[in-house]
Amino acid sequence: MSEVNSSPRLGGWTRFVTARPRLALLTALVLTALAVFAGSGVADRMGAGGWQDPAAESSYATEALEREFPASQPNLLLLVDAGRAGVDDPSVAAEAGRLVSRLSAEEGVTGVGSYWQTKAPALRAEDGRQALIAARVEGDEKTTSETLKRIAPDYRGAHGPLKVSIGGPVAVQQEMTETIQEDLLRAELIALPITLVLLVMVFGSAVAALLPLGVGIIAILGTNAVLRGITEFADVSVFAQNLTTALGLGLAIDYALFIVRRFREELSAGREVREAVGATLRTAGRTVLFSALTVAVSLAAMLVFPQYFLRSFAYAGIAVVLLAALAALILLPAALMLLGHRVNALDLRRLFGRGRGREGAADDPAAAKSGAGWARVAAVVMRRAPLFAIGTVGALVLLGLPFLGVKFGTPDDRQLPPTAESHVVQQQIRDGFPGSPTGGLEVITERAGASGAAPTPAQYAQYRERISALPEVVRVDGPVVSGAFAYFTVLPEGEAVGEQAQRLVHELRDVPAPFEASVTGRAAVLEDSKNAIADRLPLALGIIVVATLLLVFLLSGSVLIPLQAVVLNALSLTAMFGAVVWVFQDGHLSGLLAFTSTGDIETTLPVLMFCIAFGLSMDYGVFLLSRIKEEYDRSGDHEQAVRFGLQRTGGLITAAAVILAVVMVGIGTSRVTNTKMLGLGIALAVLMDAMVVRSLLVPSVMKLMGRSTWWAPRPLRRFHERFGLSEGEAAAHSGEPAGKSGAEPHTAQGPTAEATATETADRDPAGV
C-alpha cells in the first residue's frame, strides 16, 4: 500500500487545477453569469435557412431577381378565402382591393400583386373560392421576420366576407424559428430530469450525479455566448441550438462519467484526495482530451462547406466540445478536490434497498456481478470471433441498404407540423391551385459584358423558342423586361424538385444565348447545393480520416488500430443512414412520429449526421482503446487487455450512450422534421455504436488481428514514444516499464488483470 500512497510528482496541469479549487470554481461562476448575459437573445439573431451555396449560379440569379424584379420573387402570400361567394364576387373583389392597397403601403413591403389585379390563373384556386395576394418583404432574414411580426396581426383573420391566412417562405421561416425555440425548451424539460435520474442510477450518489449536469450547463451557456458573438460577423442557423443542447449535455456527461468514475476508483485504491485527482487527470484526463479533439475535428470538417447551415453546426459543435472538455478537466477536478470522499454522499440506492453505501459496496453481489459480466461478454465474443465479426458486419450492412435509394431535396413548409398556418396555406396552394407563385424555374438575362448592347426583342423571342423546345418544359412565361435585364419563368414537367426539373436545370444552362443567362428556382438551388457538397466532401472526409488516424495513433502507438477505428466507426453509422431513408424519406412510421414525408432527404442532413455521429463514435472508441492500451502496456497480454478494457468501460460507455440517446430523443420530439430526424438518427447511431460495435465488433476484430494489432514500424514507434499520450498509470502502479507498441510483450507482474477487474467491479456498484 505504500506504493499506492506514495505521492507521484504533480505536473503543471495538475498543480494548476488542484492548487486553488475554490478560486477556480468562483471564476467559473462569474464567467457563467457573464455567458448568460452575453448569450441572451441569441436565437433572435439566427436564421432558418442556410442550405444554399452563396457562390452558386442560383444564388446570384436569386439576388438579381430580388434586386431588379421584386415582384418575381414573392416571399409573402395572403391566402384569401371567399367561401361560397367566390373570388369574382364584386364585394369580395372590393375588399381584396383594399387589402392590396394597405399591404402596398406597408414599410418594407414591395412588389404587391394579386389575382384581382392580374387575373393570372396561377393565383386563383380551381374551385374559385380562394385566391392569392403575393408580395415581397425586403431585407435579410432578421429584417423580414421583424416586418412580418409587425404586419401579420393586421391581415390574419376575418376581413368582411374574406378570411385571410398567411403563408410564403418568410412565414415558413418565422414559424420554423419559433417552433424550434419552443421545441428546444420542451426537449430540455424532458431530457434534464430523466438524465438526472439516470445519473443517480449510474452513480448511486446524488452528489456525483449533479456534477455532470453542472459541466453540461456550463458548456451550453458558454456556447450560446460564443454563438452570439459569431452572429456579429457570420450567419448562424437556429438549428445549431439543438446541437448545443444535445452535445453540451451528452459530452459533458461522457467526460464527467469517465473522470468521476476514475476518481472514485483511485479513492477506493487508498489514495489521498489530491493524489487521486492527479492520477485521474494523468489517465482519464488525457483520454478526455483526446476524445474532445477527435469530436472537434469531426465537427470542424463542416467548415469546408459553403452552406451556413453546416458551418453553424461546426461553430456550435466545436465551441460546446471544447467548453465541455475544459469544464471537465479544470472545474470538475476542482470540485472533486473540495468534495473528496463526499462525492459518494447521498447514496440514494439505500432508499430502494439496492446497496448499503460505499462501505458495503464490496459485499454487494450485484456489484461484483456487473463488471464481470462485461468481461464474460468479451470472452464469449473472442472465443467465436469470426462468427461475431462476420455476423455483426453483415447485419450493419443490411440495415444500411435503404440508403442506396436516397433522394435529395430542399426543405419547405412540410418541415413544420401539419397544423402550422404556413404549412396549411402552402398545402392548399399545392392541392387547389393550377400553379405556384413560388414554384418553377426562373432564367434571368442581362447584357453580355458591361459595355454590351441591350438585348433586342428578336433575341428574346429566339431564346424563348429554344427554351420552349426542351422536352421537360411545359410552359414558358415572359420575358419581363427592365432595362438591360429580363427574366423568363419556366414550368417543368413533374414535381418542382423532381428528377425532370433537376435535368431541366442543366439543359437550360446549356441553351446558347446572345446574352448572359442564369437559372434559379428550387431545383436549381438543389443542384447547386448537391454540387457544392460533392466538390467539398472529399476534403471534409480527408480531414476527418487523417486527423482521426493521427490522434488514435498518438493514443495507441499502433498503425492498425487507427485504421480499424475509422472503418468500424463508419460501419456503426450504417443503421442510422438506412433508418433515415426508410423512415423519413419513404414515410414509414410517419403517423407514429407525427411528420409529413416529402419523399426526399434535405441535402446537407446526411453530411451533418455523419460528422456528429462519427465524432461521438470516436468518443466511445477512445474511452475503450485507452483502457485496452493501459492494460496491454501493464501486462503485455493482448486478449486479457481486450477483456480488461471492455470490463472497465463497458458499463461506462453503455451508461453514457443511454444518457446521450435520451438527450437526442428529447431533441427528436421536435415538431420540425429535420430536427426530429437529426435527434432520432443520432440516438440510434449512438446506441448501435455502444451496444453493438464496442461490445461485439471491436473485441472480435481485435481477437482476429491478434498481437499484430499493436504493430508499428520502428520510426513510428520512436515518434509515439516521444509525442504520444496514453493512460500509463497502470504501469506506474506495478513498477514495471510500459510495454512498447509493436514490441514483444513483457510478463505481467503483481496481481492479474482479472483479479484487478473483479476488485474494480466490487468498488464500483454501477459497473461504471
Salt bridges, closest charged atoms under 4 A:
GLU57 OE2 - ARG509 NE 3.07
GLU66 OE2 - ARG136 NH2 2.65
GLU68 OE2 - ARG67 NE 3.04
ASP88 OD1 - LYS119 NZ 3.96
ASP88 OD2 - ARG124 NH2 3.49
GLU95 OE1 - ARG98 NH2 2.63
GLU106 OE1 - ARG150 NH1 3.52
GLU146 OE2 - LYS142 NZ 2.65
GLU182 OE1 - ARG671 NH2 2.82
ASP183 OD1 - ARG186 NH1 3.01
ASP183 OD1 - ARG671 NE 2.87
GLU232 OE2 - ARG45 NH2 3.39
GLU232 OE2 - ARG228 NH1 2.55
GLU265 OE1 - ARG261 NH1 2.27
GLU265 OE2 - ARG627 NH2 3.87
GLU265 OE2 - ARG648 NH1 2.86
GLU266 OE2 - ARG262 NE 3.19
GLU266 OE1 - ARG271 NE 2.71
ASP347 OD2 - ARG349 NH2 2.54
GLU359 OE1 - ARG350 NH2 3.94
ASP412 OD2 - ARG414 NH2 2.66
ASP412 OD2 - ARG522 NH2 3.36
ASP413 OD2 - HIS423 NE2 3.99
ASP413 OD2 - ARG430 NH2 2.74
GLU421 OE1 - ARG156 NE 2.83
GLU472 OE2 - ARG503 NE 2.98
ASP477 OD1 - ARG475 NE 3.22
GLU527 OE1 - HIS506 NE2 2.46
GLU527 OE2 - LYS530 NZ 3.15
ASP528 OD1 - ARG509 NH1 2.98
GLU630 OE2 - ARG262 NH2 3.21
GLU630 OE1 - ARG627 NE 2.88
GLU631 OE2 - ARG634 NH2 3.04
ASP633 OD2 - LYS629 NZ 2.58
GLU639 OE2 - LYS703 NZ 2.48
ASP689 OD1 - ARG694 NH2 2.98
GLU727 OE1 - ARG262 NH1 3.14
GLU727 OE1 - ARG627 NE 3.71
GLU729 OE2 - ARG271 NH2 3.11
GLU729 OE2 - ARG282 NH2 3.50
GLU729 OE2 - HIS733 NE2 3.41
GLU744 OE1 - ARG707 NH2 2.76
ASP764 OD2 - ARG261 NE 3.68
